[in-house]
């Protein structure tokens, strides 16, 4: 019987015949060699997914204020940049000290009337105004003086985060009211900016 079996195996190998394994043997081999590998792959995927989730949570815990900080810095940087562009020689579209002449000048140039009633005074005389682009919006830029310093006020339809920021030595005060965003930018101190802010309310 053994010789007959050897002969059949030899013939099968020589003729490259494929004899299917019995179902019981196939199941036993799969359990022994394939199942541990599948478990290892699933465990590896689960561990990797868990590590990614832990890393995301860690980033949120380590830098909880970063997104809000970035949102507040963007309009402050924009205000300082626009203020500097005016200082280095762009000039103003209208140079008058009377708000009753400045406001009509914006007619047709903006889609809104700047909600500003402060006409300027001896401490903060009005120098004029211009049209600017602030955070992608058309904005009114009103310019006041404080002694030898220049202060830019930007007004646009939208909102900005309330608060104070210092960008490259320039101070910025921002606030929102009734659907409008406001930003004061200058090299004067915060006390002067807050005084002007109160007059603009």
Secondary structure as UniProt FT lines:
FT   HELIX           2..14
FT   TURN            15..16
FT   HELIX           23..29
FT   HELIX           30..34
FT   HELIX           35..62
FT   TURN            63..65
FT   HELIX           66..85
FT   HELIX           86..90
FT   HELIX           99..106
FT   TURN            108..109
FT   STRAND          126..134
FT   TURN            135..136
FT   STRAND          137..146
FT   TURN            147..148
FT   STRAND          149..157
FT   STRAND          163..167
FT   TURN            168..169
FT   STRAND          170..177
FT   TURN            178..179
FT   STRAND          180..186
FT   HELIX           190..200
//
